[in-house]
Amino acid sequence: MKTQEDIKGFLDAWQDAWSTQDIDGVLSFFAETFRFEDIPIGLHAANKAEMREVLETTFEGVPNFKIDILEYKIGDGFVVTKWTQSGNMTVQGYGLDLNDHAYEVVTTSIIGLSVAGLITSVSDNWNAGVFYQQSTA
């Protein structure tokens, strides 16, 4: 992926796969091995089987999970995104006891890309403080 148009198409399809809870669609963006981390809650995956578990857990807890990419910057072999994640969360854990709780939080990601345009790394970070404030409001 070399052009702005290529990256835009990639991100539009990435957003669509996440927002329709298409596990196989999301997995199709990844190389066979990679590094995924969700920093605030400590989720990690290093291959598609582990990532499938992350996605299943995410979509089970937030069945209407949606992302909306607000902006992005392209680097040499990576893209940085700013996006919102939102949905209605049902989760017990991480200090939470929520049932169908609506939330929205801004997230930033650094996405490493191979020459072939597959994801080799994703590092997600979001303000857990805002998330916890919303969940107790």
A tleap script that builds the chain and sets N, CA, C and O, in Angstrom:
source leaprc.protein.ff14SB
mol = sequence {
  NMET LYS THR GLN GLU ASP ILE LYS GLY PHE
  LEU ASP ALA TRP GLN ASP ALA TRP SER THR
  GLN ASP ILE ASP GLY VAL LEU SER PHE PHE
  ALA GLU THR PHE ARG PHE GLU ASP ILE PRO
  ILE GLY LEU HIE ALA ALA ASN LYS ALA GLU
  MET ARG GLU VAL LEU GLU THR THR PHE GLU
  GLY VAL PRO ASN PHE LYS ILE ASP ILE LEU
  GLU TYR LYS ILE GLY ASP GLY PHE VAL VAL
  THR LYS TRP THR GLN SER GLY ASN MET THR
  VAL GLN GLY TYR GLY LEU ASP LEU ASN ASP
  HIE ALA TYR GLU VAL VAL THR THR SER ILE
  ILE GLY LEU SER VAL ALA GLY LEU ILE THR
  SER VAL SER ASP ASN TRP ASN ALA GLY VAL
  PHE TYR GLN GLN SER THR CALA
}
set mol.1.N position { 0.852 -1.183 0.000 }
set mol.1.CA position { 0.000 0.000 0.000 }
set mol.1.C position { 0.884 1.228 0.000 }
set mol.1.O position { 1.634 1.486 0.942 }
set mol.2.N position { 0.778 1.955 -1.053 }
set mol.2.CA position { 1.671 3.086 -1.166 }
set mol.2.C position { 0.938 4.423 -1.242 }
set mol.2.O position { 1.491 5.448 -0.844 }
set mol.3.N position { -0.261 4.428 -1.733 }
set mol.3.CA position { -0.915 5.707 -1.955 }
set mol.3.C position { -1.925 6.028 -0.859 }
set mol.3.O position { -2.402 5.152 -0.138 }
set mol.4.N position { -2.221 7.278 -0.766 }
set mol.4.CA position { -3.253 7.759 0.150 }
set mol.4.C position { -4.574 7.045 -0.137 }
set mol.4.O position { -5.303 6.684 0.788 }
set mol.5.N position { -4.877 6.845 -1.405 }
set mol.5.CA position { -6.113 6.165 -1.804 }
set mol.5.C position { -6.124 4.705 -1.339 }
set mol.5.O position { -7.158 4.204 -0.897 }
set mol.6.N position { -4.971 4.018 -1.439 }
set mol.6.CA position { -4.868 2.641 -0.956 }
set mol.6.C position { -5.143 2.569 0.547 }
set mol.6.O position { -5.901 1.716 1.007 }
set mol.7.N position { -4.528 3.462 1.294 }
set mol.7.CA position { -4.707 3.478 2.756 }
set mol.7.C position { -6.152 3.808 3.108 }
set mol.7.O position { -6.722 3.192 4.009 }
set mol.8.N position { -6.750 4.762 2.419 }
set mol.8.CA position { -8.145 5.126 2.679 }
set mol.8.C position { -9.065 3.930 2.437 }
set mol.8.O position { -9.954 3.662 3.246 }
set mol.9.N position { -8.862 3.212 1.337 }
set mol.9.CA position { -9.666 2.024 1.052 }
set mol.9.C position { -9.470 0.944 2.106 }
set mol.9.O position { -10.429 0.302 2.535 }
set mol.10.N position { -8.221 0.748 2.520 }
set mol.10.CA position { -7.898 -0.220 3.563 }
set mol.10.C position { -8.630 0.127 4.854 }
set mol.10.O position { -9.263 -0.733 5.467 }
set mol.11.N position { -8.541 1.391 5.266 }
set mol.11.CA position { -9.170 1.809 6.526 }
set mol.11.C position { -10.696 1.765 6.451 }
set mol.11.O position { -11.348 1.425 7.438 }
set mol.12.N position { -11.271 2.100 5.307 }
set mol.12.CA position { -12.731 1.995 5.149 }
set mol.12.C position { -13.182 0.544 5.309 }
set mol.12.O position { -14.182 0.272 5.974 }
set mol.13.N position { -12.449 -0.382 4.702 }
set mol.13.CA position { -12.808 -1.799 4.801 }
set mol.13.C position { -12.573 -2.329 6.217 }
set mol.13.O position { -13.357 -3.138 6.712 }
set mol.14.N position { -11.513 -1.885 6.860 }
set mol.14.CA position { -11.200 -2.250 8.255 }
set mol.14.C position { -12.328 -1.783 9.172 }
set mol.14.O position { -12.816 -2.544 10.008 }
set mol.15.N position { -12.732 -0.537 9.008 }
set mol.15.CA position { -13.823 0.027 9.802 }
set mol.15.C position { -15.112 -0.767 9.592 }
set mol.15.O position { -15.825 -1.058 10.552 }
set mol.16.N position { -15.409 -1.116 8.352 }
set mol.16.CA position { -16.624 -1.865 8.043 }
set mol.16.C position { -16.608 -3.249 8.683 }
set mol.16.O position { -17.617 -3.683 9.239 }
set mol.17.N position { -15.478 -3.946 8.611 }
set mol.17.CA position { -15.383 -5.287 9.202 }
set mol.17.C position { -15.596 -5.239 10.712 }
set mol.17.O position { -16.337 -6.055 11.260 }
set mol.18.N position { -14.954 -4.292 11.384 }
set mol.18.CA position { -15.147 -4.164 12.837 }
set mol.18.C position { -16.584 -3.783 13.160 }
set mol.18.O position { -17.177 -4.334 14.088 }
set mol.19.N position { -17.145 -2.852 12.409 }
set mol.19.CA position { -18.473 -2.309 12.731 }
set mol.19.C position { -19.612 -3.256 12.395 }
set mol.19.O position { -20.747 -3.032 12.817 }
set mol.20.N position { -19.326 -4.312 11.640 }
set mol.20.CA position { -20.342 -5.338 11.354 }
set mol.20.C position { -20.027 -6.633 12.105 }
set mol.20.O position { -20.658 -7.664 11.873 }
set mol.21.N position { -19.054 -6.567 12.995 }
set mol.21.CA position { -18.639 -7.700 13.821 }
set mol.21.C position { -18.279 -8.918 12.960 }
set mol.21.O position { -18.614 -10.054 13.296 }
set mol.22.N position { -17.600 -8.658 11.858 }
set mol.22.CA position { -17.191 -9.688 10.904 }
set mol.22.C position { -15.813 -10.213 11.301 }
set mol.22.O position { -14.785 -9.694 10.866 }
set mol.23.N position { -15.812 -11.246 12.130 }
set mol.23.CA position { -14.554 -11.767 12.663 }
set mol.23.C position { -13.614 -12.209 11.546 }
set mol.23.O position { -12.442 -11.829 11.544 }
set mol.24.N position { -14.101 -12.997 10.605 }
set mol.24.CA position { -13.237 -13.435 9.502 }
set mol.24.C position { -12.766 -12.251 8.666 }
set mol.24.O position { -11.634 -12.240 8.182 }
set mol.25.N position { -13.628 -11.263 8.500 }
set mol.25.CA position { -13.247 -10.060 7.769 }
set mol.25.C position { -12.119 -9.312 8.457 }
set mol.25.O position { -11.166 -8.889 7.803 }
set mol.26.N position { -12.216 -9.145 9.772 }
set mol.26.CA position { -11.146 -8.473 10.515 }
set mol.26.C position { -9.859 -9.283 10.403 }
set mol.26.O position { -8.792 -8.725 10.147 }
set mol.27.N position { -9.956 -10.593 10.594 }
set mol.27.CA position { -8.757 -11.436 10.547 }
set mol.27.C position { -8.070 -11.402 9.188 }
set mol.27.O position { -6.857 -11.597 9.106 }
set mol.28.N position { -8.826 -11.160 8.121 }
set mol.28.CA position { -8.233 -11.153 6.777 }
set mol.28.C position { -7.237 -10.006 6.575 }
set mol.28.O position { -6.458 -10.033 5.623 }
set mol.29.N position { -7.252 -9.019 7.441 }
set mol.29.CA position { -6.327 -7.891 7.329 }
set mol.29.C position { -4.954 -8.207 7.906 }
set mol.29.O position { -3.989 -7.491 7.637 }
set mol.30.N position { -4.856 -9.281 8.705 }
set mol.30.CA position { -3.632 -9.579 9.439 }
set mol.30.C position { -2.722 -10.541 8.700 }
set mol.30.O position { -3.181 -11.431 7.984 }
set mol.31.N position { -1.413 -10.345 8.887 }
set mol.31.CA position { -0.423 -11.331 8.471 }
set mol.31.C position { -0.613 -12.573 9.352 }
set mol.31.O position { -1.370 -12.527 10.322 }
set mol.32.N position { 0.052 -13.662 9.031 }
set mol.32.CA position { -0.103 -14.898 9.819 }
set mol.32.C position { 0.359 -14.707 11.259 }
set mol.32.O position { -0.287 -15.198 12.184 }
set mol.33.N position { 1.451 -14.012 11.457 }
set mol.33.CA position { 1.896 -13.669 12.807 }
set mol.33.C position { 1.998 -12.153 12.890 }
set mol.33.O position { 2.314 -11.479 11.910 }
set mol.34.N position { 1.728 -11.642 14.063 }
set mol.34.CA position { 1.689 -10.197 14.269 }
set mol.34.C position { 1.691 -9.930 15.762 }
set mol.34.O position { 1.728 -10.857 16.571 }
set mol.35.N position { 1.652 -8.679 16.112 }
set mol.35.CA position { 1.523 -8.293 17.520 }
set mol.35.C position { 0.334 -7.359 17.646 }
set mol.35.O position { 0.309 -6.283 17.047 }
set mol.36.N position { -0.658 -7.781 18.434 }
set mol.36.CA position { -1.810 -6.943 18.751 }
set mol.36.C position { -1.790 -6.683 20.245 }
set mol.36.O position { -1.562 -7.592 21.043 }
set mol.37.N position { -2.034 -5.420 20.619 }
set mol.37.CA position { -2.169 -5.094 22.033 }
set mol.37.C position { -3.221 -4.012 22.210 }
set mol.37.O position { -3.258 -3.025 21.476 }
set mol.38.N position { -4.066 -4.223 23.192 }
set mol.38.CA position { -5.007 -3.218 23.659 }
set mol.38.C position { -4.467 -2.802 25.020 }
set mol.38.O position { -4.697 -3.479 26.022 }
set mol.39.N position { -3.755 -1.697 25.050 }
set mol.39.CA position { -2.975 -1.307 26.219 }
set mol.39.C position { -3.826 -1.128 27.481 }
set mol.39.O position { -3.451 -1.671 28.519 }
set mol.40.N position { -4.950 -0.398 27.454 }
set mol.40.CA position { -5.663 -0.141 28.708 }
set mol.40.C position { -6.155 -1.387 29.446 }
set mol.40.O position { -6.177 -1.401 30.677 }
set mol.41.N position { -6.547 -2.428 28.719 }
set mol.41.CA position { -7.054 -3.613 29.420 }
set mol.41.C position { -6.142 -4.827 29.267 }
set mol.41.O position { -6.482 -5.922 29.713 }
set mol.42.N position { -4.986 -4.633 28.638 }
set mol.42.CA position { -3.979 -5.675 28.598 }
set mol.42.C position { -4.276 -6.853 27.692 }
set mol.42.O position { -3.760 -7.946 27.925 }
set mol.43.N position { -5.094 -6.661 26.662 }
set mol.43.CA position { -5.343 -7.740 25.705 }
set mol.43.C position { -4.153 -7.860 24.757 }
set mol.43.O position { -3.570 -6.857 24.345 }
set mol.44.N position { -3.804 -9.095 24.418 }
set mol.44.CA position { -2.695 -9.350 23.497 }
set mol.44.C position { -3.064 -10.487 22.567 }
set mol.44.O position { -3.839 -11.370 22.936 }
set mol.45.N position { -2.518 -10.470 21.370 }
set mol.45.CA position { -2.638 -11.584 20.430 }
set mol.45.C position { -1.399 -11.570 19.543 }
set mol.45.O position { -0.865 -10.511 19.211 }
set mol.46.N position { -0.952 -12.774 19.164 }
set mol.46.CA position { 0.231 -12.899 18.319 }
set mol.46.C position { -0.038 -13.690 17.049 }
set mol.46.O position { 0.849 -13.839 16.208 }
set mol.47.N position { -1.268 -14.203 16.905 }
set mol.47.CA position { -1.619 -14.952 15.703 }
set mol.47.C position { -3.140 -14.895 15.534 }
set mol.47.O position { -3.850 -14.364 16.388 }
set mol.48.N position { -3.621 -15.439 14.441 }
set mol.48.CA position { -5.050 -15.315 14.128 }
set mol.48.C position { -5.938 -16.081 15.105 }
set mol.48.O position { -7.054 -15.642 15.383 }
set mol.49.N position { -5.480 -17.198 15.625 }
set mol.49.CA position { -6.292 -17.946 16.604 }
set mol.49.C position { -6.477 -17.119 17.877 }
set mol.49.O position { -7.581 -17.045 18.417 }
set mol.50.N position { -5.405 -16.502 18.349 }
set mol.50.CA position { -5.512 -15.649 19.546 }
set mol.50.C position { -6.358 -14.410 19.259 }
set mol.50.O position { -7.138 -13.977 20.108 }
set mol.51.N position { -6.206 -13.843 18.069 }
set mol.51.CA position { -6.987 -12.662 17.715 }
set mol.51.C position { -8.460 -13.001 17.598 }
set mol.51.O position { -9.308 -12.181 17.951 }
set mol.52.N position { -8.782 -14.184 17.114 }
set mol.52.CA position { -10.177 -14.622 17.040 }
set mol.52.C position { -10.796 -14.618 18.452 }
set mol.52.O position { -11.942 -14.203 18.629 }
set mol.53.N position { -10.042 -15.075 19.432 }
set mol.53.CA position { -10.528 -15.066 20.816 }
set mol.53.C position { -10.786 -13.639 21.297 }
set mol.53.O position { -11.797 -13.373 21.947 }
set mol.54.N position { -9.870 -12.722 20.976 }
set mol.54.CA position { -10.057 -11.311 21.346 }
set mol.54.C position { -11.336 -10.772 20.706 }
set mol.54.O position { -12.141 -10.119 21.371 }
set mol.55.N position { -11.520 -11.046 19.423 }
set mol.55.CA position { -12.694 -10.546 18.711 }
set mol.55.C position { -13.984 -11.166 19.249 }
set mol.55.O position { -14.978 -10.462 19.430 }
set mol.56.N position { -13.975 -12.468 19.503 }
set mol.56.CA position { -15.174 -13.117 20.039 }
set mol.56.C position { -15.553 -12.522 21.390 }
set mol.56.O position { -16.730 -12.273 21.653 }
set mol.57.N position { -14.563 -12.295 22.241 }
set mol.57.CA position { -14.820 -11.692 23.556 }
set mol.57.C position { -15.341 -10.267 23.402 }
set mol.57.O position { -16.285 -9.867 24.083 }
set mol.58.N position { -14.730 -9.516 22.516 }
set mol.58.CA position { -15.152 -8.128 22.282 }
set mol.58.C position { -16.592 -8.075 21.790 }
set mol.58.O position { -17.404 -7.327 22.334 }
set mol.59.N position { -16.912 -8.854 20.778 }
set mol.59.CA position { -18.245 -8.792 20.179 }
set mol.59.C position { -19.311 -9.447 21.052 }
set mol.59.O position { -20.494 -9.128 20.928 }
set mol.60.N position { -18.904 -10.356 21.930 }
set mol.60.CA position { -19.852 -10.922 22.890 }
set mol.60.C position { -20.224 -9.863 23.924 }
set mol.60.O position { -21.391 -9.735 24.297 }
set mol.61.N position { -19.236 -9.113 24.381 }
set mol.61.CA position { -19.480 -8.072 25.380 }
set mol.61.C position { -20.115 -6.820 24.806 }
set mol.61.O position { -20.836 -6.108 25.505 }
set mol.62.N position { -19.850 -6.549 23.534 }
set mol.62.CA position { -20.387 -5.363 22.856 }
set mol.62.C position { -20.903 -5.820 21.487 }
set mol.62.O position { -20.217 -5.651 20.479 }
set mol.63.N position { -22.107 -6.396 21.448 }
set mol.63.CA position { -22.599 -6.983 20.200 }
set mol.63.C position { -22.840 -5.976 19.074 }
set mol.63.O position { -22.924 -6.366 17.909 }
set mol.64.N position { -22.951 -4.695 19.404 }
set mol.64.CA position { -23.111 -3.671 18.375 }
set mol.64.C position { -21.857 -2.783 18.286 }
set mol.64.O position { -21.945 -1.598 17.963 }
set mol.65.N position { -20.695 -3.377 18.579 }
set mol.65.CA position { -19.420 -2.666 18.536 }
set mol.65.C position { -19.259 -1.961 17.196 }
set mol.65.O position { -19.509 -2.536 16.137 }
set mol.66.N position { -18.836 -0.710 17.266 }
set mol.66.CA position { -18.669 0.082 16.051 }
set mol.66.C position { -17.424 0.936 16.179 }
set mol.66.O position { -17.103 1.434 17.258 }
set mol.67.N position { -16.725 1.100 15.060 }
set mol.67.CA position { -15.641 2.069 15.037 }
set mol.67.C position { -15.939 3.107 13.962 }
set mol.67.O position { -16.577 2.827 12.947 }
set mol.68.N position { -15.458 4.305 14.223 }
set mol.68.CA position { -15.591 5.403 13.276 }
set mol.68.C position { -14.241 6.102 13.217 }
set mol.68.O position { -13.864 6.806 14.154 }
set mol.69.N position { -13.514 5.914 12.125 }
set mol.69.CA position { -12.185 6.503 11.989 }
set mol.69.C position { -12.343 7.991 11.690 }
set mol.69.O position { -12.957 8.383 10.697 }
set mol.70.N position { -11.774 8.805 12.571 }
set mol.70.CA position { -11.900 10.262 12.473 }
set mol.70.C position { -10.786 10.877 11.638 }
set mol.70.O position { -11.017 11.797 10.854 }
set mol.71.N position { -9.564 10.352 11.816 }
set mol.71.CA position { -8.429 10.868 11.051 }
set mol.71.C position { -7.309 9.837 11.058 }
set mol.71.O position { -7.300 8.917 11.875 }
set mol.72.N position { -6.370 10.002 10.139 }
set mol.72.CA position { -5.235 9.098 10.081 }
set mol.72.C position { -4.035 9.817 9.473 }
set mol.72.O position { -4.175 10.779 8.717 }
set mol.73.N position { -2.863 9.322 9.825 }
set mol.73.CA position { -1.603 9.825 9.294 }
set mol.73.C position { -0.790 8.624 8.826 }
set mol.73.O position { -0.689 7.615 9.524 }
set mol.74.N position { -0.218 8.747 7.644 }
set mol.74.CA position { 0.532 7.658 7.035 }
set mol.74.C position { 2.022 7.873 7.260 }
set mol.74.O position { 2.546 8.965 7.041 }
set mol.75.N position { 2.700 6.804 7.706 }
set mol.75.CA position { 4.145 6.806 7.841 }
set mol.75.C position { 4.745 5.756 6.922 }
set mol.75.O position { 4.043 5.161 6.105 }
set mol.76.N position { 6.021 5.535 7.056 }
set mol.76.CA position { 6.719 4.541 6.240 }
set mol.76.C position { 6.486 3.152 6.855 }
set mol.76.O position { 7.182 2.762 7.792 }
set mol.77.N position { 5.521 2.422 6.331 }
set mol.77.CA position { 5.209 1.091 6.829 }
set mol.77.C position { 4.228 1.065 7.984 }
set mol.77.O position { 4.064 0.035 8.638 }
set mol.78.N position { 3.576 2.187 8.242 }
set mol.78.CA position { 2.591 2.221 9.317 }
set mol.78.C position { 1.578 3.334 9.069 }
set mol.78.O position { 1.796 4.233 8.257 }
set mol.79.N position { 0.473 3.246 9.790 }
set mol.79.CA position { -0.527 4.309 9.795 }
set mol.79.C position { -0.977 4.510 11.240 }
set mol.79.O position { -1.145 3.548 11.990 }
set mol.80.N position { -1.165 5.756 11.612 }
set mol.80.CA position { -1.680 6.101 12.936 }
set mol.80.C position { -3.107 6.586 12.749 }
set mol.80.O position { -3.376 7.441 11.906 }
set mol.81.N position { -4.024 6.034 13.541 }
set mol.81.CA position { -5.426 6.414 13.418 }
set mol.81.C position { -5.949 6.967 14.732 }
set mol.81.O position { -5.504 6.595 15.818 }
set mol.82.N position { -6.905 7.864 14.594 }
set mol.82.CA position { -7.700 8.356 15.722 }
set mol.82.C position { -9.137 8.000 15.381 }
set mol.82.O position { -9.634 8.355 14.313 }
set mol.83.N position { -9.808 7.293 16.298 }
set mol.83.CA position { -11.136 6.786 15.995 }
set mol.83.C position { -11.952 6.675 17.268 }
set mol.83.O position { -11.408 6.707 18.372 }
set mol.84.N position { -13.257 6.544 17.109 }
set mol.84.CA position { -14.102 6.263 18.265 }
set mol.84.C position { -14.524 4.810 18.211 }
set mol.84.O position { -14.768 4.249 17.143 }
set mol.85.N position { -14.603 4.220 19.381 }
set mol.85.CA position { -15.246 2.920 19.523 }
set mol.85.C position { -16.503 3.163 20.349 }
set mol.85.O position { -16.491 3.938 21.306 }
set mol.86.N position { -17.585 2.494 19.968 }
set mol.86.CA position { -18.841 2.706 20.679 }
set mol.86.C position { -19.692 1.453 20.598 }
set mol.86.O position { -19.434 0.543 19.809 }
set mol.87.N position { -20.706 1.437 21.434 }
set mol.87.CA position { -21.643 0.323 21.449 }
set mol.87.C position { -22.335 0.237 22.788 }
set mol.87.O position { -22.261 1.154 23.605 }
set mol.88.N position { -23.005 -0.873 23.001 }
set mol.88.CA position { -23.676 -1.143 24.266 }
set mol.88.C position { -22.996 -2.347 24.896 }
set mol.88.O position { -23.053 -3.460 24.373 }
set mol.89.N position { -22.352 -2.101 26.026 }
set mol.89.CA position { -21.510 -3.111 26.654 }
set mol.89.C position { -22.232 -3.853 27.761 }
set mol.89.O position { -22.908 -3.253 28.597 }
set mol.90.N position { -22.079 -5.153 27.752 }
set mol.90.CA position { -22.489 -5.995 28.866 }
set mol.90.C position { -21.248 -6.759 29.287 }
set mol.90.O position { -20.765 -7.627 28.559 }
set mol.91.N position { -20.738 -6.436 30.460 }
set mol.91.CA position { -19.500 -7.066 30.924 }
set mol.91.C position { -19.458 -7.066 32.446 }
set mol.91.O position { -19.877 -6.115 33.106 }
set mol.92.N position { -18.952 -8.138 32.963 }
set mol.92.CA position { -18.622 -8.210 34.368 }
set mol.92.C position { -17.126 -8.525 34.424 }
set mol.92.O position { -16.679 -9.574 33.959 }
set mol.93.N position { -16.393 -7.630 34.980 }
set mol.93.CA position { -14.940 -7.783 35.041 }
set mol.93.C position { -14.270 -6.455 34.801 }
set mol.93.O position { -14.933 -5.463 34.498 }
set mol.94.N position { -12.972 -6.430 34.934 }
set mol.94.CA position { -12.190 -5.192 34.811 }
set mol.94.C position { -12.720 -4.114 35.761 }
set mol.94.O position { -12.598 -2.923 35.474 }
set mol.95.N position { -13.305 -4.522 36.887 }
set mol.95.CA position { -13.875 -3.575 37.837 }
set mol.95.C position { -15.229 -3.047 37.420 }
set mol.95.O position { -15.696 -2.047 37.967 }
set mol.96.N position { -15.877 -3.700 36.457 }
set mol.96.CA position { -17.156 -3.231 35.927 }
set mol.96.C position { -18.234 -4.292 36.114 }
set mol.96.O position { -17.955 -5.491 36.122 }
set mol.97.N position { -19.444 -3.836 36.262 }
set mol.97.CA position { -20.616 -4.712 36.276 }
set mol.97.C position { -21.679 -3.995 35.454 }
set mol.97.O position { -22.507 -3.262 35.995 }
set mol.98.N position { -21.648 -4.213 34.138 }
set mol.98.CA position { -22.479 -3.442 33.221 }
set mol.98.C position { -23.431 -4.349 32.459 }
set mol.98.O position { -23.091 -5.481 32.116 }
set mol.99.N position { -24.621 -3.840 32.201 }
set mol.99.CA position { -25.610 -4.559 31.411 }
set mol.99.C position { -26.195 -3.603 30.387 }
set mol.99.O position { -26.959 -2.706 30.743 }
set mol.100.N position { -25.845 -3.786 29.108 }
set mol.100.CA position { -26.335 -2.956 28.004 }
set mol.100.C position { -26.034 -1.475 28.214 }
set mol.100.O position { -26.887 -0.618 27.982 }
set mol.101.N position { -24.831 -1.190 28.647 }
set mol.101.CA position { -24.402 0.185 28.926 }
set mol.101.C position { -23.824 0.831 27.663 }
set mol.101.O position { -22.850 0.331 27.099 }
set mol.102.N position { -24.417 1.930 27.224 }
set mol.102.CA position { -23.931 2.654 26.041 }
set mol.102.C position { -22.638 3.390 26.390 }
set mol.102.O position { -22.529 4.008 27.449 }
set mol.103.N position { -21.668 3.315 25.495 }
set mol.103.CA position { -20.415 4.026 25.712 }
set mol.103.C position { -19.837 4.482 24.376 }
set mol.103.O position { -20.203 3.980 23.313 }
set mol.104.N position { -18.929 5.443 24.462 }
set mol.104.CA position { -18.140 5.891 23.319 }
set mol.104.C position { -16.836 6.433 23.865 }
set mol.104.O position { -16.835 7.209 24.820 }
set mol.105.N position { -15.735 6.034 23.273 }
set mol.105.CA position { -14.426 6.486 23.729 }
set mol.105.C position { -13.508 6.666 22.521 }
set mol.105.O position { -13.526 5.860 21.590 }
set mol.106.N position { -12.716 7.721 22.547 }
set mol.106.CA position { -11.741 7.985 21.483 }
set mol.106.C position { -10.545 7.056 21.686 }
set mol.106.O position { -10.072 6.859 22.805 }
set mol.107.N position { -10.075 6.498 20.588 }
set mol.107.CA position { -8.982 5.535 20.602 }
set mol.107.C position { -7.937 5.953 19.564 }
set mol.107.O position { -8.276 6.491 18.511 }
set mol.108.N position { -6.679 5.701 19.871 }
set mol.108.CA position { -5.623 5.873 18.881 }
set mol.108.C position { -4.970 4.518 18.638 }
set mol.108.O position { -4.831 3.708 19.554 }
set mol.109.N position { -4.578 4.288 17.410 }
set mol.109.CA position { -3.924 3.033 17.043 }
set mol.109.C position { -2.710 3.325 16.176 }
set mol.109.O position { -2.718 4.221 15.332 }
set mol.110.N position { -1.678 2.549 16.409 }
set mol.110.CA position { -0.539 2.519 15.511 }
set mol.110.C position { -0.594 1.156 14.834 }
set mol.110.O position { -0.495 0.123 15.496 }
set mol.111.N position { -0.753 1.155 13.517 }
set mol.111.CA position { -0.934 -0.076 12.745 }
set mol.111.C position { 0.280 -0.254 11.834 }
set mol.111.O position { 0.504 0.541 10.920 }
set mol.112.N position { 1.059 -1.302 12.091 }
set mol.112.CA position { 2.203 -1.633 11.238 }
set mol.112.C position { 1.736 -2.454 10.051 }
set mol.112.O position { 0.894 -3.341 10.192 }
set mol.113.N position { 2.282 -2.158 8.888 }
set mol.113.CA position { 1.867 -2.827 7.653 }
set mol.113.C position { 3.060 -3.430 6.925 }
set mol.113.O position { 4.127 -2.822 6.842 }
set mol.114.N position { 2.861 -4.635 6.399 }
set mol.114.CA position { 3.887 -5.270 5.576 }
set mol.114.C position { 3.876 -4.636 4.186 }
set mol.114.O position { 2.976 -3.863 3.857 }
set mol.115.N position { 4.862 -4.960 3.388 }
set mol.115.CA position { 4.915 -4.495 1.999 }
set mol.115.C position { 3.674 -4.955 1.243 }
set mol.115.O position { 3.185 -4.254 0.357 }
set mol.116.N position { 3.164 -6.141 1.596 }
set mol.116.CA position { 1.974 -6.686 0.939 }
set mol.116.C position { 0.677 -6.050 1.447 }
set mol.116.O position { -0.403 -6.360 0.943 }
set mol.117.N position { 0.775 -5.168 2.437 }
set mol.117.CA position { -0.408 -4.487 2.941 }
set mol.117.C position { -1.148 -5.231 4.035 }
set mol.117.O position { -2.307 -4.920 4.311 }
set mol.118.N position { -0.507 -6.210 4.669 }
set mol.118.CA position { -1.122 -6.923 5.783 }
set mol.118.C position { -0.629 -6.344 7.108 }
set mol.118.O position { 0.477 -5.810 7.194 }
set mol.119.N position { -1.455 -6.457 8.119 }
set mol.119.CA position { -1.124 -5.904 9.427 }
set mol.119.C position { -0.091 -6.790 10.116 }
set mol.119.O position { -0.272 -8.001 10.236 }
set mol.120.N position { 1.000 -6.160 10.567 }
set mol.120.CA position { 2.039 -6.852 11.315 }
set mol.120.C position { 2.023 -6.464 12.793 }
set mol.120.O position { 2.606 -7.155 13.628 }
set mol.121.N position { 1.357 -5.362 13.108 }
set mol.121.CA position { 1.219 -4.953 14.505 }
set mol.121.C position { 0.082 -3.946 14.633 }
set mol.121.O position { -0.192 -3.157 13.729 }
set mol.122.N position { -0.563 -4.006 15.785 }
set mol.122.CA position { -1.573 -3.005 16.153 }
set mol.122.C position { -1.385 -2.714 17.624 }
set mol.122.O position { -1.334 -3.626 18.450 }
set mol.123.N position { -1.282 -1.442 17.946 }
set mol.123.CA position { -1.226 -1.016 19.337 }
set mol.123.C position { -2.351 -0.008 19.538 }
set mol.123.O position { -2.304 1.106 19.016 }
set mol.124.N position { -3.375 -0.419 20.311 }
set mol.124.CA position { -4.526 0.440 20.596 }
set mol.124.C position { -4.374 1.070 21.966 }
set mol.124.O position { -3.957 0.411 22.919 }
set mol.125.N position { -4.711 2.335 22.061 }
set mol.125.CA position { -4.697 3.015 23.347 }
set mol.125.C position { -5.895 3.934 23.420 }
set mol.125.O position { -6.208 4.646 22.466 }
set mol.126.N position { -6.556 3.913 24.551 }
set mol.126.CA position { -7.714 4.773 24.788 }
set mol.126.C position { -7.734 5.152 26.249 }
set mol.126.O position { -7.113 4.490 27.081 }
set mol.127.N position { -8.442 6.212 26.561 }
set mol.127.CA position { -8.466 6.759 27.906 }
set mol.127.C position { -9.421 5.960 28.780 }
set mol.127.O position { -10.629 6.198 28.781 }
set mol.128.N position { -8.874 5.022 29.512 }
set mol.128.CA position { -9.700 4.183 30.376 }
set mol.128.C position { -10.415 5.012 31.439 }
set mol.128.O position { -11.505 4.640 31.873 }
set mol.129.N position { -9.825 6.127 31.864 }
set mol.129.CA position { -10.479 6.990 32.850 }
set mol.129.C position { -11.813 7.512 32.342 }
set mol.129.O position { -12.798 7.510 33.080 }
set mol.130.N position { -11.858 7.957 31.098 }
set mol.130.CA position { -13.108 8.431 30.509 }
set mol.130.C position { -14.105 7.280 30.418 }
set mol.130.O position { -15.289 7.446 30.710 }
set mol.131.N position { -13.615 6.117 30.010 }
set mol.131.CA position { -14.481 4.946 29.893 }
set mol.131.C position { -15.118 4.609 31.241 }
set mol.131.O position { -16.323 4.369 31.319 }
set mol.132.N position { -14.310 4.593 32.298 }
set mol.132.CA position { -14.846 4.258 33.617 }
set mol.132.C position { -15.788 5.353 34.134 }
set mol.132.O position { -16.765 5.050 34.820 }
set mol.133.N position { -15.508 6.612 33.814 }
set mol.133.CA position { -16.431 7.688 34.191 }
set mol.133.C position { -17.778 7.494 33.514 }
set mol.133.O position { -18.816 7.651 34.157 }
set mol.134.N position { -17.783 7.160 32.238 }
set mol.134.CA position { -19.038 6.930 31.517 }
set mol.134.C position { -19.787 5.752 32.118 }
set mol.134.O position { -21.015 5.770 32.203 }
set mol.135.N position { -19.056 4.733 32.534 }
set mol.135.CA position { -19.710 3.514 33.024 }
set mol.135.C position { -20.308 3.683 34.399 }
set mol.135.O position { -21.146 2.879 34.805 }
set mol.136.N position { -19.900 4.711 35.131 }
set mol.136.CA position { -20.475 4.924 36.463 }
set mol.136.C position { -21.447 6.088 36.482 }
set mol.136.O position { -22.020 6.403 37.524 }
set mol.137.N position { -21.636 6.730 35.334 }
set mol.137.CA position { -22.534 7.901 35.270 }
set mol.137.C position { -23.992 7.458 35.253 }
set mol.137.O position { -24.892 8.296 35.201 }
savepdb mol mol.pdb
quit
